[in-house]
Amino acid sequence: MPDDTRVGSVVEVRFGNASRRGLVVELGVDAPDGVDVVPVERIVEELPGPLVELALWIADYYGSTPARALALVAPVQRKPRGERAQPGVREGLEGEPEPARFSEPQKRAAERIVGALDAGAGGNFLLYGATGSGKTEVYLQACAAALERGLGAIVLVPEIALTPQAIGRFRARFGERVALLHSGLTEAERRDERLRIASGDARVVVGARSAIFAPVHGLGLICVDEEHDPSYKQESDPRYDARTVAAKRASLERAVAVFGSATPRPESWEKLERIDLGGRIAGKLPPVRVVDLRHEAGYPLSAPLLQALDHVVARGEKAILLLNRRGVAPALHCRACGTTIRCANCDVALVLHGDGTLRCHHCGWSEPTLADCPACGAAGLARIGAGTQRLERELAAALPELTRFRLDADTVAHRGVADTLRAFAASKGAALIGTQMVAKGHHFAGVALAAVVDADAGLGLPDFRAEERTFQLLTQLAGRSGRDAPGRVLVQTFQPDSRAIDLAARHDVAGFLAGELERRRELGYPPFKHLVRIVVAGEEAGRAEQVLAELKPGLPDDVLGPAPLLRLRGRFRAQLVAKTDRPRAVASAAARLLAAAAPAMRRHGLTAVVDVDPQGL
């Protein structure tokens, strides 16, 4: 190999008549006996050495393969084909100027982070403060300090929907030195941005979870915004958690990792050094009114919500309405025989959409809506519940003068996120209607009302994080209101006495986390134990449970199950869940057992997944 080859070199080697890419993970290794050595033809690119170590750690910790993990840090790149505009220019919203002064908590937070940068030993911090307390400005100040010291920075946001505002803010401060990375870019755009990063032209990288693998040389700072968000977990192999990977990469490079949130995870609250920003810089958090739907007519639009929206129109203000379900109705139900129209492939109800189709949000199955019950033939199927499309229609009928914008997975596919947000920001007397993506990190002037149309949507889920997710969603949405003027928050619910809703209405983050940590300590859930989930799926009912029952005795520590799961995409599923202090040992044992069982599983059409630190059960 060439003399300048090192760990992290991406090289080309001749195999037969074709050239193949390889990544150098170690030097000074003798070739095995009987293997002919061929020369490296050329070095394609150079990656930071710690990225190689990080990828191999991901393969080990998350039970994946080295090849799949290394592909995260060294993706195949297309050859350049002319100059293109930077995606950050196209996607970025208008940034904000640097404030004339900073609050004392902001100054102390920046000093603590910069002090850790100068010490050179790294460290992990939880930057906690109410929505509007100035966390983004602390990230910006910390990035500026890193650049002054010749270091690079990575700033993660949980979803692509948040990148337009984030990239706008960072480009306003750092200009061409900012690169954008996320899966929504074209292959050519991702290649161009990676080249800018690897060459050192771009020293600040903004992006979603995959941006944690950006080839930044001399990395000094990682900021993970909205660190509570489950979107940081990758749901395909390797099933990494970008927050855990950020902490590991910071450790390998002696960088500083800052995890920011107004509603931190119990794991972060318990384990990280906390930097407290306190309350809002401008004014107080808005008052929250809980609307008890048991005593109010009208769903999804109660009288108090309509009255509040009427004020928004009259005063030329803005409103954000959260309904965490897409479509017109989450289910169609027969009043005569009780049948719910379900997906042919999954054990879930089909969702009615505005174009008259019934769709499955798991496998993509769709069919025309039905006039009569397929089971008993009765006419007049009832629509159960409401989704964002129904909410948009009812708003149009009740308040035609209200300008409406919808932001959910259906609209994102047809109209870019940035375009929708720009139009909403420029409007008056307008409402932004959407699923959970409208509650995350957005800051728009003139938002005087934030409303949760149905706070109960996630409370009934069979997951130990259900209350945590509901509390975070309500508290985050409440923070979108009243940042630059008096604001109002309405929460519609059938369960006003729920702990999550009661504490969110009081903005009591510390109280909620104290209770949640006490409960998890007693039950052995994170952060006091790790979870490892093993899911087997097959086309034959009962077969997955049988396989898991045979695997269970070979696994260490406390293992729950096997328990059946909903059938998805035509496959019957079941799971084991291990509570452990040794996640790698459990994952390795599961991998060995599944490898031994692989021939028999293939014969029966079974597949298996091992998921370390899952975000949902």
C-alpha positions as CSV (number, residue, x, y, z in Angstrom):
1,M,0.0,0.0,0.0
2,P,1.1,3.6,-0.5
3,D,3.3,5.0,2.3
4,D,0.7,7.6,3.2
5,T,-2.0,5.0,3.9
6,R,-3.3,5.1,7.5
7,V,-6.3,4.0,9.5
8,G,-9.3,5.7,8.0
9,S,-8.0,5.6,4.4
10,V,-10.7,4.6,1.9
11,V,-8.8,2.6,-0.8
12,E,-9.5,0.8,-4.1
13,V,-8.2,-2.7,-4.6
14,R,-8.4,-4.8,-7.8
15,F,-10.6,-7.9,-7.5
16,G,-10.7,-9.8,-10.8
17,N,-11.7,-7.3,-13.5
18,A,-13.2,-4.7,-11.1
19,S,-12.0,-2.3,-8.5
20,R,-13.5,-2.6,-5.0
21,R,-13.6,-0.1,-2.1
22,G,-12.1,-1.0,1.2
23,L,-11.6,0.8,4.5
24,V,-8.3,0.5,6.3
25,V,-9.0,-0.4,10.0
26,E,-5.6,-1.6,11.1
27,L,-1.9,-1.4,9.9
28,G,1.0,-3.7,10.3
29,V,-1.0,-6.9,9.9
30,D,0.5,-9.9,8.1
31,A,-1.5,-11.6,5.4
32,P,-3.0,-15.0,6.3
33,D,-1.3,-18.1,4.8
34,G,-2.4,-18.9,1.3
35,V,-3.7,-15.4,0.5
36,D,-2.1,-13.6,-2.4
37,V,-1.4,-9.9,-1.7
38,V,-2.3,-7.3,-4.3
39,P,-1.4,-3.6,-4.2
40,V,-3.8,-0.8,-3.2
41,E,-4.5,1.0,-6.5
42,R,-5.2,4.4,-4.9
43,I,-6.5,6.2,-1.9
44,V,-10.0,7.5,-2.5
45,E,-10.5,9.6,0.6
46,E,-9.3,10.0,4.2
47,L,-11.6,9.6,7.1
48,P,-10.7,10.6,10.7
49,G,-9.3,7.6,12.5
50,P,-11.7,7.8,15.4
51,L,-14.6,7.2,13.0
52,V,-13.2,3.8,12.2
53,E,-13.0,2.9,15.9
54,L,-16.5,4.3,16.4
55,A,-18.0,2.1,13.6
56,L,-16.4,-1.0,15.0
57,W,-17.8,-0.2,18.4
58,I,-21.3,0.3,16.9
59,A,-21.0,-3.2,15.3
60,D,-20.1,-4.7,18.6
61,Y,-22.5,-2.8,20.9
62,Y,-25.6,-3.0,18.6
63,G,-25.0,-6.6,17.4
64,S,-24.4,-5.6,13.8
65,T,-21.6,-6.5,11.3
66,P,-18.4,-4.5,10.7
67,A,-19.4,-4.0,7.1
68,R,-22.7,-2.4,7.9
69,A,-21.3,-0.2,10.6
70,L,-18.4,0.9,8.4
71,A,-20.8,1.8,5.6
72,L,-22.2,4.5,8.0
73,V,-18.9,6.3,8.1
74,A,-17.7,5.6,4.6
75,P,-20.8,5.6,2.3
76,V,-20.3,5.0,-1.4
77,Q,-20.0,8.4,-3.2
78,R,-20.9,9.4,-6.7
79,K,-18.3,11.0,-8.9
80,P,-18.6,14.8,-9.1
81,R,-20.7,16.2,-12.0
82,G,-20.4,19.9,-12.0
83,E,-21.0,22.6,-9.5
84,R,-24.3,22.7,-7.4
85,A,-25.7,25.2,-5.0
86,Q,-25.2,24.2,-1.4
87,P,-28.4,22.6,0.0
88,G,-28.1,24.8,3.1
89,V,-28.8,27.9,0.9
90,R,-31.9,26.3,-0.5
91,E,-33.3,24.8,2.7
92,G,-32.3,27.3,5.3
93,L,-34.9,29.7,6.7
94,E,-33.9,33.3,7.6
95,G,-31.5,33.3,10.6
96,E,-31.6,35.6,13.6
97,P,-28.9,38.2,14.4
98,E,-26.7,37.7,17.4
99,P,-28.5,39.2,20.5
100,A,-27.1,42.4,22.0
101,R,-26.7,40.8,25.4
102,F,-26.9,37.3,27.0
103,S,-28.6,36.2,30.2
104,E,-26.4,35.3,33.1
105,P,-27.3,31.6,32.9
106,Q,-26.4,31.7,29.2
107,K,-23.0,33.2,30.0
108,R,-22.3,30.6,32.8
109,A,-23.4,27.8,30.5
110,A,-21.1,28.9,27.6
111,E,-18.2,29.4,30.1
112,R,-18.6,25.9,31.5
113,I,-18.6,24.4,27.9
114,V,-15.7,26.5,26.7
115,G,-13.8,25.6,29.9
116,A,-14.3,21.9,29.1
117,L,-13.1,22.6,25.5
118,D,-9.9,24.2,26.8
119,A,-9.3,21.4,29.3
120,G,-9.1,19.0,26.3
121,A,-10.5,16.0,28.2
122,G,-14.0,16.2,26.8
123,G,-17.1,15.7,28.8
124,N,-20.9,15.2,28.5
125,F,-23.3,17.9,29.7
126,L,-27.1,18.2,29.9
127,L,-28.1,21.7,28.9
128,Y,-31.5,22.1,30.5
129,G,-33.8,25.1,30.3
130,A,-37.4,26.0,29.5
131,T,-38.4,26.5,25.9
132,G,-37.2,30.0,25.1
133,S,-34.4,30.0,27.6
134,G,-31.7,30.4,24.9
135,K,-30.3,26.9,24.4
136,T,-29.6,27.6,20.7
137,E,-27.6,30.7,21.4
138,V,-25.4,28.6,23.8
139,Y,-24.8,26.1,21.0
140,L,-23.9,29.0,18.7
141,Q,-21.5,30.5,21.3
142,A,-19.9,27.1,21.9
143,C,-19.5,26.5,18.2
144,A,-17.8,29.9,17.8
145,A,-15.4,29.0,20.6
146,A,-14.6,25.7,18.9
147,L,-13.9,27.4,15.6
148,E,-11.6,30.0,17.3
149,R,-9.6,27.1,18.6
150,G,-9.3,25.4,15.2
151,L,-11.8,22.7,16.1
152,G,-14.9,21.4,14.3
153,A,-18.4,21.0,15.5
154,I,-21.5,18.8,14.8
155,V,-25.0,20.0,15.7
156,L,-27.7,17.3,15.6
157,V,-31.5,17.9,15.4
158,P,-33.9,15.0,15.6
159,E,-35.8,15.3,12.3
160,I,-35.3,16.7,8.8
161,A,-38.3,19.0,9.5
162,L,-36.1,20.9,12.0
163,T,-33.1,21.4,9.7
164,P,-34.4,24.5,7.8
165,Q,-34.6,26.6,10.9
166,A,-31.4,25.2,12.4
167,I,-29.3,25.7,9.2
168,G,-30.7,29.2,8.8
169,R,-29.5,30.2,12.3
170,F,-26.0,28.7,12.0
171,R,-25.5,30.0,8.5
172,A,-26.4,33.5,9.7
173,R,-23.6,33.3,12.2
174,F,-20.9,31.2,10.4
175,G,-21.8,31.5,6.7
176,E,-20.1,29.2,4.2
177,R,-18.4,27.2,7.0
178,V,-21.7,25.4,7.7
179,A,-22.6,22.1,5.9
180,L,-25.9,20.3,5.9
181,L,-26.3,16.5,6.1
182,H,-29.4,14.5,6.2
183,S,-31.1,11.6,4.3
184,G,-33.4,14.0,2.3
185,L,-30.5,15.3,0.2
186,T,-29.6,13.8,-3.1
187,E,-26.6,11.5,-3.4
188,A,-24.7,14.2,-5.2
189,E,-25.6,16.8,-2.5
190,R,-24.4,14.5,0.3
191,R,-21.2,13.8,-1.6
192,D,-20.5,17.6,-2.1
193,E,-21.2,18.4,1.5
194,R,-19.0,15.5,2.7
195,L,-16.2,16.8,0.5
196,R,-16.5,20.3,2.0
197,I,-16.4,18.8,5.5
198,A,-13.4,16.5,4.8
199,S,-11.5,19.3,3.1
200,G,-12.0,21.6,6.1
201,D,-14.0,24.2,4.1
202,A,-17.0,23.5,6.3
203,R,-16.2,23.2,10.0
204,V,-19.7,23.2,11.4
205,V,-22.1,20.3,10.4
206,V,-25.8,20.6,11.0
207,G,-28.1,17.6,10.4
208,A,-30.2,14.7,11.5
209,R,-28.9,11.6,13.2
210,S,-26.6,10.4,10.4
211,A,-24.7,13.7,10.6
212,I,-23.0,12.2,13.7
213,F,-20.8,10.3,11.2
214,A,-19.6,13.5,9.3
215,P,-15.9,13.3,8.5
216,V,-15.0,16.3,10.6
217,H,-11.2,16.4,11.3
218,G,-10.3,17.8,14.7
219,L,-13.8,17.5,16.2
220,G,-14.1,19.5,19.4
221,L,-17.9,19.9,20.0
222,I,-21.1,17.9,19.5
223,C,-24.5,19.5,20.3
224,V,-27.5,17.2,20.4
225,D,-30.6,19.4,20.4
226,E,-34.0,18.1,21.6
227,E,-32.1,15.2,23.1
228,H,-35.3,13.6,24.4
229,D,-36.6,12.8,20.9
230,P,-36.9,9.1,20.0
231,S,-36.2,10.0,16.4
232,Y,-32.5,9.7,17.2
233,K,-32.8,5.9,17.2
234,Q,-32.2,4.2,13.9
235,E,-34.8,1.5,13.2
236,S,-32.8,-0.5,10.6
237,D,-29.5,-2.4,11.0
238,P,-27.3,-1.1,12.6
239,R,-29.9,0.0,15.1
240,Y,-27.8,2.7,16.7
241,D,-28.9,5.6,18.9
242,A,-27.3,8.8,17.7
243,R,-27.2,10.2,21.3
244,T,-25.2,7.2,22.6
245,V,-23.0,7.3,19.5
246,A,-22.5,11.1,20.1
247,A,-21.2,10.4,23.6
248,K,-19.0,7.6,22.3
249,R,-17.5,9.7,19.5
250,A,-16.9,12.6,21.9
251,S,-15.1,10.2,24.2
252,L,-12.9,8.9,21.4
253,E,-12.0,12.4,20.2
254,R,-11.9,14.0,23.6
255,A,-14.6,16.4,22.4
256,V,-17.3,18.0,24.5
257,A,-20.9,16.7,24.0
258,V,-23.8,18.9,25.0
259,F,-27.3,17.4,25.1
260,G,-30.0,20.0,25.2
261,S,-33.7,19.8,26.0
262,A,-36.5,21.5,27.9
263,T,-37.9,18.0,28.7
264,P,-34.8,15.8,29.2
265,R,-35.0,12.0,29.2
266,P,-34.8,10.4,32.7
267,E,-31.6,8.8,31.5
268,S,-29.9,12.1,30.9
269,W,-31.4,13.8,34.0
270,E,-30.0,11.0,36.2
271,K,-26.5,10.5,34.6
272,L,-25.2,13.8,33.1
273,E,-23.7,16.9,34.6
274,R,-26.5,19.5,34.4
275,I,-26.2,23.0,33.2
276,D,-29.4,24.9,34.1
277,L,-30.6,27.8,32.0
278,G,-33.7,28.3,34.1
279,G,-36.8,30.0,32.7
280,R,-37.5,32.0,29.6
281,I,-35.4,35.0,28.7
282,A,-38.4,37.1,27.7
283,G,-41.3,36.7,30.0
284,K,-42.9,33.7,31.6
285,L,-44.1,30.4,30.2
286,P,-47.7,30.8,29.0
287,P,-50.6,29.6,31.2
288,V,-52.1,26.2,30.3
289,R,-55.9,25.6,30.3
290,V,-56.9,22.0,30.4
291,V,-60.2,21.4,28.5
292,D,-62.1,18.4,29.9
293,L,-63.7,16.8,26.9
294,R,-66.0,14.8,29.1
295,H,-67.9,18.0,29.8
296,E,-67.5,19.8,26.4
297,A,-69.5,19.3,23.2
298,G,-67.6,19.2,20.0
299,Y,-64.7,17.1,18.9
300,P,-62.1,17.8,17.6
301,L,-63.0,21.5,17.9
302,S,-64.4,22.3,21.4
303,A,-66.0,25.6,22.1
304,P,-63.0,26.9,24.1
305,L,-60.7,26.0,21.2
306,L,-62.9,27.7,18.6
307,Q,-63.1,30.8,20.7
308,A,-59.3,31.0,21.1
309,L,-58.8,30.5,17.4
310,D,-61.4,33.3,16.7
311,H,-59.1,35.6,18.8
312,V,-56.1,34.5,16.7
313,V,-57.9,35.6,13.5
314,A,-59.2,38.8,14.9
315,R,-55.8,39.9,16.2
316,G,-53.8,38.7,13.2
317,E,-51.8,36.2,15.4
318,K,-50.6,32.7,14.8
319,A,-51.6,29.3,16.3
320,I,-50.0,25.9,16.3
321,L,-52.4,22.9,16.6
322,L,-51.1,19.4,17.4
323,L,-53.0,16.3,16.6
324,N,-50.7,13.3,16.6
325,R,-52.6,11.3,14.0
326,R,-52.7,11.6,10.2
327,G,-55.7,11.3,7.9
328,V,-59.4,12.0,8.4
329,A,-60.2,9.2,10.9
330,P,-58.0,6.7,12.6
331,A,-60.6,3.9,12.1
332,L,-63.9,2.9,10.5
333,H,-66.3,1.0,12.7
334,C,-69.6,-0.8,12.0
335,R,-72.3,0.2,14.5
336,A,-74.3,-3.0,13.7
337,C,-71.8,-5.8,14.4
338,G,-68.8,-4.0,15.9
339,T,-66.3,-4.8,13.1
340,T,-63.4,-2.4,12.7
341,I,-62.0,-2.3,9.1
342,R,-58.4,-3.6,9.4
343,C,-55.4,-4.0,7.2
344,A,-55.2,-7.3,5.3
345,N,-51.5,-7.6,6.2
346,C,-51.4,-6.0,9.7
347,D,-53.4,-6.3,12.9
348,V,-54.2,-2.6,12.8
349,A,-57.1,-0.4,11.7
350,L,-57.0,1.2,8.3
351,V,-56.9,5.0,8.4
352,L,-59.3,7.0,6.3
353,H,-57.6,9.7,4.2
354,G,-59.0,12.7,2.5
355,D,-58.8,11.2,-1.0
356,G,-61.3,8.5,-0.1
357,T,-58.8,5.7,0.4
358,L,-58.2,3.6,3.4
359,R,-54.5,3.2,4.2
360,C,-52.2,1.2,6.5
361,H,-49.5,3.4,8.1
362,H,-47.3,0.4,8.7
363,C,-47.1,-1.5,5.4
364,G,-48.6,1.0,2.9
365,W,-51.6,-1.1,1.9
366,S,-54.4,1.0,0.5
367,E,-57.9,0.3,-0.8
368,P,-61.0,2.4,-1.6
369,T,-63.2,3.4,1.3
370,L,-66.2,1.2,2.0
371,A,-69.9,2.2,2.1
372,D,-71.1,-1.0,3.8
373,C,-69.7,-3.3,6.4
374,P,-67.8,-6.2,4.8
375,A,-68.8,-8.5,7.6
376,C,-72.5,-8.0,8.0
377,G,-73.4,-5.7,5.1
378,A,-74.8,-2.9,7.3
379,A,-74.7,0.6,5.8
380,G,-73.2,3.6,7.4
381,L,-69.7,2.9,8.8
382,A,-68.9,5.2,11.7
383,R,-65.7,7.3,11.7
384,I,-63.8,6.9,15.0
385,G,-61.6,9.7,16.2
386,A,-59.9,12.4,14.1
387,G,-56.7,13.0,12.2
388,T,-55.0,16.1,10.9
389,Q,-57.0,16.1,7.6
390,R,-60.3,16.0,9.4
391,L,-59.1,18.8,11.7
392,E,-58.1,20.9,8.7
393,R,-61.5,20.4,7.1
394,E,-63.5,21.3,10.2
395,L,-61.4,24.4,10.7
396,A,-62.1,25.4,7.1
397,A,-65.8,25.0,7.8
398,A,-65.9,26.7,11.2
399,L,-63.3,29.5,10.6
400,P,-62.9,30.0,6.8
401,E,-61.0,33.2,7.4
402,L,-58.2,31.3,9.2
403,T,-55.3,30.6,6.9
404,R,-54.3,26.9,7.4
405,F,-51.0,25.1,6.9
406,R,-50.7,21.4,7.5
407,L,-47.4,19.7,8.3
408,D,-47.4,15.9,8.6
409,A,-45.9,12.9,6.7
410,D,-48.5,13.2,3.9
411,T,-47.8,16.9,3.2
412,V,-44.0,16.6,3.5
413,A,-44.0,14.2,0.5
414,H,-45.8,16.8,-1.7
415,R,-44.5,20.1,-0.4
416,G,-41.2,20.8,1.2
417,V,-41.0,21.4,4.9
418,A,-39.1,24.6,4.4
419,D,-41.7,26.0,2.0
420,T,-44.6,25.3,4.5
421,L,-42.7,26.9,7.4
422,R,-41.7,30.0,5.4
423,A,-45.4,30.5,4.3
424,F,-46.6,30.1,7.9
425,A,-44.0,32.5,9.2
426,A,-45.0,35.2,6.8
427,S,-48.8,34.8,7.5
428,K,-51.1,36.5,9.9
429,G,-54.3,35.0,11.3
430,A,-52.9,31.6,10.5
431,A,-52.8,28.1,12.0
432,L,-50.1,25.4,11.6
433,I,-51.8,22.0,11.9
434,G,-49.7,18.9,12.3
435,T,-48.5,15.8,14.0
436,Q,-45.6,15.8,16.5
437,M,-43.2,17.5,14.1
438,V,-45.0,20.9,14.8
439,A,-44.1,20.6,18.5
440,K,-40.3,20.3,18.0
441,G,-38.0,23.2,18.2
442,H,-39.8,25.7,16.0
443,H,-39.7,29.4,16.9
444,F,-42.0,31.7,15.0
445,A,-42.9,35.3,15.9
446,G,-46.5,36.0,16.7
447,V,-47.5,32.5,17.9
448,A,-50.1,33.4,20.6
449,L,-51.9,30.0,20.8
450,A,-50.7,26.4,21.1
451,A,-53.3,23.8,21.3
452,V,-53.2,20.0,21.8
453,V,-56.3,18.8,20.2
454,D,-56.2,15.3,21.7
455,A,-53.7,14.8,24.6
456,D,-54.8,11.2,25.1
457,A,-53.5,9.8,21.8
458,G,-50.3,8.4,23.2
459,L,-51.3,7.7,26.8
460,G,-52.8,4.3,26.2
461,L,-49.9,2.8,24.4
462,P,-48.5,-0.4,26.0
463,D,-45.0,1.1,26.5
464,F,-43.3,2.1,29.7
465,R,-42.3,5.4,28.0
466,A,-46.0,6.4,27.1
467,E,-46.3,8.9,30.0
468,E,-42.9,10.4,29.3
469,R,-43.6,10.9,25.6
470,T,-47.0,12.5,26.4
471,F,-45.5,14.8,29.0
472,Q,-42.7,15.8,26.6
473,L,-45.0,16.5,23.7
474,L,-47.4,18.6,25.7
475,T,-44.6,20.6,27.3
476,Q,-42.7,21.1,24.0
477,L,-45.9,22.3,22.2
478,A,-46.7,24.7,25.1
479,G,-43.3,26.2,24.6
480,R,-44.1,27.3,21.0
481,S,-46.6,29.9,22.3
482,G,-45.9,33.4,23.7
483,R,-42.2,33.8,23.0
484,D,-42.5,37.4,22.0
485,A,-46.0,38.3,23.3
486,P,-48.5,37.0,25.9
487,G,-49.4,33.4,24.9
488,R,-52.1,30.9,25.6
489,V,-52.1,27.0,25.7
490,L,-55.1,24.8,25.5
491,V,-54.9,21.0,26.2
492,Q,-58.0,19.0,25.2
493,T,-58.3,15.6,27.1
494,F,-60.6,13.0,28.4
495,Q,-58.1,12.3,31.2
496,P,-57.4,15.6,32.9
497,D,-56.2,13.8,36.1
498,S,-53.4,12.0,34.3
499,R,-50.0,12.6,35.9
500,A,-48.4,13.5,32.6
501,I,-51.1,16.0,31.7
502,D,-51.4,17.5,35.2
503,L,-47.6,18.1,35.5
504,A,-47.3,19.3,31.9
505,A,-50.0,21.9,32.5
506,R,-47.9,23.2,35.5
507,H,-44.7,23.1,33.5
508,D,-43.3,20.9,36.3
509,V,-40.4,19.1,34.5
510,A,-38.4,18.3,37.7
511,G,-41.5,16.9,39.4
512,F,-42.3,14.6,36.5
513,L,-38.8,13.3,36.2
514,A,-38.5,12.7,39.9
515,G,-41.6,10.5,39.9
516,E,-40.6,8.8,36.6
517,L,-37.1,7.9,38.0
518,E,-38.6,6.5,41.2
519,R,-41.0,4.3,39.2
520,R,-38.2,3.1,36.8
521,R,-35.8,2.3,39.7
522,E,-38.5,0.0,41.2
523,L,-39.2,-1.7,37.9
524,G,-35.7,-2.0,36.6
525,Y,-36.1,0.2,33.5
526,P,-33.6,2.6,32.0
527,P,-31.5,4.4,33.3
528,F,-31.1,1.8,36.0
529,K,-31.0,-1.2,33.5
530,H,-30.4,-1.5,29.8
531,L,-33.1,-3.2,27.6
532,V,-32.3,-5.7,24.8
533,R,-35.2,-6.7,22.6
534,I,-35.3,-9.8,20.5
535,V,-38.1,-9.9,17.9
536,V,-38.8,-12.9,15.7
537,A,-41.3,-12.8,12.8
538,G,-42.8,-15.4,10.5
539,E,-45.7,-16.3,8.3
540,E,-47.0,-19.0,10.6
541,A,-48.9,-18.2,13.8
542,G,-47.2,-19.4,17.0
543,R,-43.9,-20.2,15.4
544,A,-42.2,-17.0,16.6
545,E,-43.2,-17.7,20.2
546,Q,-41.9,-21.3,19.9
547,V,-38.5,-20.2,18.7
548,L,-38.1,-17.5,21.4
549,A,-39.2,-20.0,24.1
550,E,-36.3,-22.2,22.9
551,L,-33.8,-19.3,22.9
552,K,-34.8,-17.9,26.3
553,P,-32.9,-20.4,28.6
554,G,-29.7,-19.5,26.8
555,L,-29.9,-15.8,27.6
556,P,-28.3,-14.3,30.7
557,D,-30.1,-12.0,33.2
558,D,-33.8,-11.1,33.6
559,V,-35.7,-12.0,30.4
560,L,-39.4,-11.3,30.0
561,G,-41.5,-13.1,27.4
562,P,-42.0,-14.5,24.9
563,A,-45.0,-12.1,24.2
564,P,-46.9,-11.9,21.0
565,L,-46.9,-8.6,19.1
566,L,-49.2,-7.1,16.5
567,R,-49.0,-8.8,13.1
568,L,-47.3,-6.5,10.6
569,R,-46.8,-6.8,6.8
570,G,-48.4,-10.3,6.9
571,R,-46.0,-11.6,9.5
572,F,-46.7,-12.9,13.0
573,R,-44.3,-11.5,15.6
574,A,-43.3,-12.1,19.2
575,Q,-40.5,-10.7,21.4
576,L,-38.3,-11.3,24.4
577,V,-37.1,-8.3,26.5
578,A,-34.1,-8.5,28.7
579,K,-33.4,-6.1,31.5
580,T,-29.6,-6.1,32.1
581,D,-26.5,-4.3,33.2
582,R,-24.6,-6.1,30.4
583,P,-26.3,-5.3,27.1
584,R,-23.4,-6.4,24.9
585,A,-23.3,-9.8,26.7
586,V,-27.0,-10.3,26.1
587,A,-26.8,-9.2,22.5
588,S,-23.8,-11.4,21.8
589,A,-25.5,-14.4,23.4
590,A,-28.7,-13.8,21.4
591,A,-26.6,-13.4,18.2
592,R,-24.8,-16.8,18.9
593,L,-28.1,-18.6,19.6
594,L,-29.8,-17.1,16.5
595,A,-26.8,-18.0,14.3
596,A,-27.0,-21.6,15.5
597,A,-30.8,-21.6,14.8
598,A,-30.5,-19.8,11.4
599,P,-30.8,-22.9,9.1
600,A,-34.0,-24.1,10.8
601,M,-35.3,-20.5,10.9
602,R,-34.7,-20.1,7.2
603,R,-36.6,-23.3,6.5
604,H,-39.6,-21.9,8.3
605,G,-39.3,-18.4,6.8
606,L,-38.5,-16.8,10.2
607,T,-36.4,-13.6,10.6
608,A,-35.0,-12.2,13.8
609,V,-33.9,-8.7,15.1
610,V,-31.8,-7.9,18.1
611,D,-32.3,-4.3,19.3
612,V,-30.1,-2.9,22.0
613,D,-31.6,0.1,23.9
614,P,-34.9,0.1,22.0
615,Q,-37.0,3.2,22.1
616,G,-40.3,1.4,21.9
617,L,-41.7,-1.9,23.2
